[in-house]
Amino acid sequence: MSGKLYIGTRRYSSWSLRGWLLVRLARLDVEEEVIPLEAGPSEALRHVSPTGMVPFLDHNGAKIWDSLAIAEYCAEIAPALWPAERVARAQARSISAEMHAGFRALRIAMPMNLGRNYAGLGQNPESLADIARIDQIFSETRTLFGADGPYLFGASFGAADAMFAPVVARFITFAAPVSATTEAYCAAVRAHSLVSEWYDLAAQEPPAWRLDKYESLA
Ligand SMILES: N[C@@H](CCC(=O)N[C@@H](CS)C(=O)NCC(=O)O)C(=O)O
């Protein structure tokens, strides 16, 4: 093992899912430690990560926090995480940055919970506007760059797909109103072996790790 990836409760931790997918896609040989998220600020997280947040990656002497920095670090090791072609790569970086910086209304109204069915909940004008923009991103990217496969840039599940995987999880849990193109993309992401592995591991987490604030939406 050449390091450690710290993540939060898999059922809820959307940023951890991004970091974990990136590390696994880049095939880094790291140990994983799950630090259960708490109802308030976590001392345990503050102890391991400079921001008190996960994901946090400690790899061969490099310490990397924040999912987008982890994406770039992993792509240095596995360049195919970004598309090879310049214009496609620019699109992948732009939509990943947009995801990383935004969609706050969606994230607040539809928190990730991999074990519940919240179909129809969480819809308000702001979250619906975020959903519409994401639907546009998926449709445009798939049309322009994704012809040869089911993912955003075609056949290979890359960094941009990893950045949007927790959004897909929210769309599934909340049955968000999306286009047929986005529905098909969401099904492909959900069926990816790493995403399935994460859902399976989330289902095995102790019920004691569940947090009322994410379980009491319905
Ligand atoms: N910008 C950060 C966000 C990380 C973040 O917000 N992580 C959440 C878990 S999903 C966290 O660690 N929250 C601290 C807590 O719940 O105590 C990233 O991209 O990695």
PDBQT file of the ligand as one rigid body, heavy atoms in Angstrom, charges set to zero:
ROOT
HETATM    1  N1  LIG A 301     -14.886  20.961  -1.719  1.00  0.00    +0.000 N 
HETATM    2  C1  LIG A 301     -14.732  19.704  -1.016  1.00  0.00    +0.000 C 
HETATM    3  C2  LIG A 301     -16.009  19.379  -0.275  1.00  0.00    +0.000 C 
HETATM    4  C3  LIG A 301     -15.824  18.236   0.702  1.00  0.00    +0.000 C 
HETATM    5  C4  LIG A 301     -17.006  18.060   1.640  1.00  0.00    +0.000 C 
HETATM    6  O1  LIG A 301     -17.870  18.943   1.791  1.00  0.00    +0.000 OA
HETATM    7  N2  LIG A 301     -17.041  16.892   2.278  1.00  0.00    +0.000 N 
HETATM    8  C5  LIG A 301     -18.056  16.621   3.281  1.00  0.00    +0.000 C 
HETATM    9  C6  LIG A 301     -18.571  15.196   3.194  1.00  0.00    +0.000 C 
HETATM   10  S1  LIG A 301     -19.448  14.878   1.682  1.00  0.00    +0.000 SA
HETATM   11  C7  LIG A 301     -17.445  16.711   4.669  1.00  0.00    +0.000 C 
HETATM   12  O2  LIG A 301     -16.332  16.248   4.853  1.00  0.00    +0.000 OA
HETATM   13  N3  LIG A 301     -18.161  17.289   5.617  1.00  0.00    +0.000 N 
HETATM   14  C8  LIG A 301     -17.655  17.418   6.950  1.00  0.00    +0.000 C 
HETATM   15  C9  LIG A 301     -18.605  16.927   7.992  1.00  0.00    +0.000 C 
HETATM   16  O3  LIG A 301     -19.691  16.443   7.650  1.00  0.00    +0.000 OA
HETATM   17  O4  LIG A 301     -18.243  17.011   9.183  1.00  0.00    +0.000 OA
HETATM   18  C10 LIG A 301     -14.358  18.616  -2.045  1.00  0.00    +0.000 C 
HETATM   19  O5  LIG A 301     -14.542  18.869  -3.246  1.00  0.00    +0.000 OA
HETATM   20  O6  LIG A 301     -13.816  17.567  -1.681  1.00  0.00    +0.000 OA
ENDROOT
TORSDOF 0
